[in-house]
Amino acid sequence: MSNRLFQGIVHQMHDAVGRTIGVVDESAVVVACSDLDKIGEVKANITADFFKPSSTFIINGYTYKSLDCKDHSEYAVFVKGDDEAAQRYVSILSISFGNIKQFYDEKYDRGNFIKNVILDNILPGDIYLKARELHFNIDTSRVCMLVKITSKTEVSAYDVLQNLFPDKTKDFVVNINETDIALIKEVKEGIDTNDLEQLAKSIIDTLTSEFYIHCCIGIGTTVSNIKDLALSFKEAQIAIEVGKVFDTEKIIVSYDNLGIARLIYQLPTTLCEMFLHEIFKRGSIDSLDQETLFTIQRFFENNLNVSETSRKLFVHRNTLVYRLEKIKKLTGLDLREFEDAIVFKVALMVKKYLSSNPVKY
């Protein structure tokens, strides 16, 4: 519990009570007090009995009462005086500080709890026990978004995200490492991927335009049970890594929209290498220059339409046909044939994947 938080509350309540008030810990040290000179002072004759639930004691002109907690409390509040008013004041303070401490602890513990869940640092059976202890709703729809910071900045992206999502009972911002921040967002059941991408876009716009923080965001799938949050987090990580390989210009990548790229990413590299050796003649795919690869990309983008592709490339139709024939001669695949085009498209993606050496989670 933050002593600074205690001190802030003591400062606010002092005027209402009109007496010296404060908080003492189990070591009998004053950790907060309306009389600043007393902070750090060790109170004499304070024993472990002071911290039992609902225990009230009067010593040396001060009335003490443990914080109103279900279990053993680590703190007790005190009010100057031993009269009936002092006992009323100390009871009110005990309830107030007890509730504040419980709220503070739950918020802090919930954040750590969520972090342990998404990082798989907690046993599945313990998830439900801890969730019940923290009064955490386990059956609410949630999604994990992974914000990866790609530029150095003096502004804390973590603090910015905390302010963007202030409802700490529904949304959790978790600092993973120096560049990765996970946002666990409570969402409506059956929310559309486009809506999540719009939310991600608004986050990026805020970080970029207001704080000059550049980032990309991976979006996992929506899960309806807390134990599946770890899966959503891993999917968000995969979305970013796959996006780096196959959609280098995208800054928002959803796991749901990865398509065949997700399948390729999950294949063993040995299998990918075997596939390339079977499809292409030795070295044939490496012999394709950048101009030829650009032509192939535009041909795919225009649905294998020769006339439309030649128009977009500003070349004569016969020139494009010549290039396609050259590709067929080198690789043995005729891109004007649908089946050959599919094989070639997949093969290019596989080669790109093998060249990237992506990080596996």
NORMOFEN-V979827 format. One record per residue. N is the residue number from 1. PSI is psi in whole degrees, 0 to 359 (* if undefined). Layout:
N_PSI, N_PSI
//
This chain:
1_134, 2_122, 3_331, 4_322, 5_316, 6_314, 7_321, 8_320, 9_319, 10_316, 11_320, 12_326, 13_343, 14_316, 15_324, 16_322, 17_319, 18_13, 19_167, 20_126, 21_159, 22_185, 23_137, 24_144, 25_183, 26_341, 27_7, 28_19, 29_133, 30_115, 31_344, 32_141, 33_146, 34_336, 35_100, 36_333, 37_340, 38_349, 39_129, 40_349, 41_143, 42_122, 43_130, 44_154, 45_18, 46_125, 47_179, 48_335, 49_335, 50_336, 51_11, 52_151, 53_131, 54_26, 55_132, 56_132, 57_151, 58_121, 59_130, 60_41, 61_10, 62_143, 63_127, 64_147, 65_134, 66_156, 67_145, 68_88, 69_158, 70_320, 71_189, 72_129, 73_150, 74_352, 75_158, 76_148, 77_157, 78_152, 79_138, 80_130, 81_155, 82_19, 83_182, 84_323, 85_320, 86_322, 87_325, 88_314, 89_315, 90_329, 91_318, 92_317, 93_322, 94_316, 95_315, 96_309, 97_325, 98_316, 99_320, 100_317, 101_317, 102_316, 103_316, 104_314, 105_319, 106_319, 107_315, 108_314, 109_325, 110_320, 111_314, 112_321, 113_312, 114_319, 115_317, 116_325, 117_310, 118_335, 119_5, 120_37, 121_15, 122_139, 123_144, 124_319, 125_328, 126_339, 127_312, 128_323, 129_314, 130_321, 131_319, 132_320, 133_324, 134_7, 135_46, 136_128, 137_115, 138_345, 139_23, 140_144, 141_128, 142_159, 143_148, 144_127, 145_132, 146_116, 147_117, 148_116, 149_128, 150_3, 151_151, 152_138, 153_152, 154_342, 155_139, 156_113, 157_327, 158_314, 159_321, 160_315, 161_324, 162_319, 163_330, 164_331, 165_77, 166_344, 167_94, 168_356, 169_342, 170_323, 171_141, 172_130, 173_120, 174_125, 175_115, 176_310, 177_197, 178_331, 179_341, 180_130, 181_127, 182_134, 183_116, 184_108, 185_128, 186_131, 187_166, 188_147, 189_134, 190_21, 191_144, 192_148, 193_324, 194_323, 195_321, 196_322, 197_326, 198_321, 199_316, 200_321, 201_319, 202_325, 203_313, 204_318, 205_318, 206_312, 207_321, 208_309, 209_324, 210_330, 211_0, 212_36, 213_118, 214_138, 215_171, 216_158, 217_130, 218_137, 219_122, 220_183, 221_155, 222_133, 223_153, 224_1, 225_141, 226_328, 227_342, 228_1, 229_327, 230_322, 231_316, 232_323, 233_315, 234_323, 235_321, 236_321, 237_315, 238_319, 239_316, 240_315, 241_318, 242_322, 243_322, 244_325, 245_311, 246_335, 247_70, 248_338, 249_346, 250_137, 251_354, 252_118, 253_124, 254_136, 255_325, 256_336, 257_15, 258_334, 259_225, 260_338, 261_324, 262_320, 263_314, 264_318, 265_330, 266_358, 267_146, 268_144, 269_326, 270_321, 271_321, 272_318, 273_320, 274_319, 275_314, 276_320, 277_326, 278_324, 279_315, 280_151, 281_156, 282_119, 283_359, 284_320, 285_331, 286_342, 287_352, 288_124, 289_174, 290_322, 291_318, 292_318, 293_323, 294_319, 295_316, 296_316, 297_315, 298_326, 299_319, 300_319, 301_333, 302_27, 303_41, 304_25, 305_112, 306_313, 307_314, 308_320, 309_317, 310_324, 311_317, 312_330, 313_355, 314_42, 315_160, 316_151, 317_319, 318_328, 319_317, 320_318, 321_321, 322_317, 323_320, 324_324, 325_321, 326_319, 327_320, 328_320, 329_322, 330_319, 331_342, 332_8, 333_129, 334_109, 335_349, 336_345, 337_131, 338_313, 339_317, 340_323, 341_320, 342_313, 343_316, 344_317, 345_313, 346_319, 347_320, 348_320, 349_320, 350_316, 351_319, 352_321, 353_315, 354_329, 355_341, 356_336, 357_58, 358_156, 359_131, 360_139, 361_*
//
